[in-house]
């Protein structure tokens, strides 16, 4: 009963619906909710231990974001990624990722060391996860690396813009292969950023994003 009462309070609904959205997103990313699978509001609410009100709001939000799609008279399902979806995502991400690395290297050259430790930790986590064949943890580490570069850029508008792409990128990262050479590319990006070499950081990031796009398209669509 407490969940149902809380679900009728606007502030609490917002907080719970945000938590529900993140939980559903994580299940999509780690493929517990597979592409094309139907989600029933009542069942999701039971799984998350929440009332149906915040879950309903979360599912509506994910429909508006294009990660779920409505089914006539029968709830929602996880939207299947089309080739165009991936291509559009990379078209937007490429210039933002390149600029983030350039700005991060400039910040390092200006003496800003905050954030470098987080990037290095993400590199180690990815290697550890790959060695243990833990794909979900490796995806999380790769995502953390790219998010760390954006944070290091020091540009709050870029940070907010990238937040809008974060879950779409996590989804693609989770579905594609994770070749070892892509971890090496992250390490190269890190070296250039840590050295404060803005253009080398930008160039290595451009190569990485384009390679990531090719890997994603090949993994998902053959």
C-alpha positions in Angstrom: 0.0 0.0 0.0 2.8 2.4 0.7 4.1 2.1 -2.9 0.6 2.9 -4.2 0.2 5.9 -1.9 3.7 7.2 -2.8 3.0 6.7 -6.5 0.3 9.4 -6.3 2.6 12.1 -5.0 4.1 14.1 -7.9 7.6 14.5 -6.5 7.9 10.8 -5.5 6.5 9.7 -8.9 9.2 11.7 -10.6 11.9 10.1 -8.5 10.5 6.6 -8.8 9.8 6.9 -12.6 13.5 8.0 -13.1 14.7 4.9 -11.2 12.3 2.7 -13.1 13.5 4.2 -16.4 17.1 3.6 -15.5 16.3 0.0 -14.4 14.5 -0.8 -17.7 17.3 0.8 -19.7 19.9 -1.3 -18.0 17.9 -4.4 -18.7 17.7 -3.5 -22.4 21.4 -2.7 -22.5 22.5 -6.0 -20.9 19.9 -7.9 -23.0 17.7 -9.2 -20.2 15.0 -7.4 -22.3 15.9 -8.5 -25.8 15.1 -6.5 -28.9 11.5 -7.2 -30.0 10.5 -8.5 -26.6 7.1 -7.4 -25.2 7.1 -5.6 -21.8 4.0 -5.8 -19.7 3.6 -2.9 -17.2 2.4 -5.1 -14.4 5.2 -7.6 -14.8 7.9 -4.9 -15.0 6.5 -3.3 -11.8 6.6 -6.6 -10.0 10.1 -7.3 -11.1 11.3 -3.8 -10.0 9.3 -3.9 -6.7 7.4 -0.7 -7.6 3.8 0.3 -8.1 2.6 0.6 -11.7 2.4 4.4 -11.7 6.1 5.2 -11.9 6.7 2.2 -14.2 4.0 3.5 -16.6 5.7 6.9 -16.7 9.1 5.3 -17.3 7.7 3.2 -20.2 6.1 6.2 -21.7 9.3 8.2 -21.5 11.2 5.4 -23.2 8.6 5.2 -26.0 9.1 9.0 -26.6 12.9 8.4 -26.6 12.5 5.7 -29.3 13.9 2.8 -27.3 10.4 1.2 -26.8 7.5 1.2 -29.2 3.8 0.9 -28.6 1.9 -2.2 -29.4 -1.9 -1.9 -30.3 -3.8 -2.7 -27.1 -1.0 -4.8 -25.7 1.6 -2.6 -24.0 5.1 -2.0 -25.4 8.1 -3.8 -26.8 11.8 -3.2 -27.0 12.4 -1.5 -30.4 14.7 -3.4 -32.8 17.6 -1.3 -33.9 17.7 -0.6 -37.6 20.8 0.0 -39.6 19.7 3.7 -40.0 19.4 4.1 -36.2 23.0 3.1 -35.7 24.3 5.2 -38.6 22.4 8.2 -37.3 23.8 7.7 -33.8 27.4 7.6 -35.0 26.8 10.6 -37.3 26.0 12.6 -34.2 28.4 11.0 -31.8 31.5 11.3 -34.0 32.0 15.1 -34.0 31.1 15.3 -30.3 33.5 12.5 -29.3 36.3 14.1 -31.3 35.8 17.5 -29.8 35.5 16.1 -26.3 39.0 14.5 -26.7 40.4 17.7 -28.1 39.1 19.7 -25.2 40.2 17.1 -22.7 43.7 17.2 -24.0 43.7 21.0 -23.9 42.5 21.0 -20.3 45.4 18.6 -19.5 47.9 20.9 -21.3 46.6 23.7 -19.1 47.4 21.7 -16.0 44.1 20.1 -15.3 44.8 16.5 -14.0 41.3 15.9 -12.6 39.7 13.0 -14.3 42.8 11.3 -15.7 42.7 8.7 -12.9 39.1 7.8 -13.8 40.1 7.3 -17.4 43.0 5.1 -16.4 40.8 3.1 -14.1 38.2 2.5 -16.9 41.0 1.2 -19.1 42.1 -1.3 -16.4 38.5 -2.3 -15.7 37.9 -3.0 -19.4 41.1 -5.2 -19.6 40.1 -7.1 -16.5 36.5 -7.7 -17.7 37.8 -8.9 -21.1 40.2 -11.3 -19.4 37.3 -12.7 -17.3 35.0 -12.8 -20.4 32.5 -10.5 -18.6 30.9 -8.6 -21.5 28.5 -6.5 -19.5 31.3 -5.2 -17.2 33.5 -4.5 -20.2 30.7 -2.5 -21.9 30.3 -0.5 -18.7 34.0 0.2 -18.6 34.1 1.4 -22.2 31.1 3.6 -21.6 32.7 5.0 -18.5 35.9 5.8 -20.5 34.0 7.9 -23.0 31.9 9.6 -20.4 35.1 10.4 -18.5 36.6 12.1 -21.6 33.5 14.2 -21.9 33.7 15.2 -18.2 37.4 16.1 -18.6 36.5 18.4 -21.5 35.2 20.9 -19.0 32.4 21.9 -21.3 29.1 21.6 -19.4 27.0 22.0 -22.6 28.9 19.1 -24.2 28.3 17.1 -21.0 24.6 17.7 -21.2 24.4 17.0 -24.9 26.3 13.7 -24.5 24.0 12.6 -21.7 21.2 12.5 -24.2 23.2 9.9 -26.3 24.5 7.9 -23.3 22.0 5.1 -23.2 21.8 4.8 -27.0 25.6 4.3 -27.0 25.4 1.8 -24.2 22.8 -0.2 -26.1 24.9 -0.3 -29.2 28.1 -1.1 -27.3 26.2 -3.9 -25.5 25.0 -5.5 -28.8 28.2 -5.3 -30.8 31.4 -7.2 -30.6 34.3 -5.9 -28.4 37.5 -6.6 -30.3 40.8 -6.3 -28.4 42.1 -3.6 -30.8 39.3 -1.2 -29.6 40.7 -1.4 -26.1 44.1 -0.5 -27.5 42.5 2.5 -29.3 41.2 3.7 -25.9 44.7 3.4 -24.5 46.1 5.5 -27.3 43.4 8.1 -26.8 44.3 8.2 -23.2 48.0 8.7 -23.9 47.4 11.6 -26.2 45.0 13.2 -23.7 47.4 12.7 -20.8 50.2 14.2 -22.9 48.0 17.3 -23.7 48.3 16.7 -27.4 44.9 18.0 -28.6 45.1 17.2 -32.3 46.6 13.7 -31.8 43.8 13.0 -29.3 41.2 14.2 -31.8 42.7 12.1 -34.6 42.9 9.0 -32.5 39.3 9.5 -31.4 38.1 10.0 -35.0 39.8 6.7 -36.0 38.3 4.9 -33.0 34.7 6.1 -33.5 34.8 5.2 -37.2 36.2 1.8 -36.4 33.5 1.4 -33.7 30.8 2.3 -36.2 32.2 -0.4 -38.7 32.3 -3.0 -35.9 28.7 -2.1 -34.8 27.3 -2.3 -38.3 29.1 -5.6 -39.0 28.1 -7.1 -35.6 24.4 -6.1 -35.8 23.7 -6.4 -39.5 26.4 -8.6 -41.1 
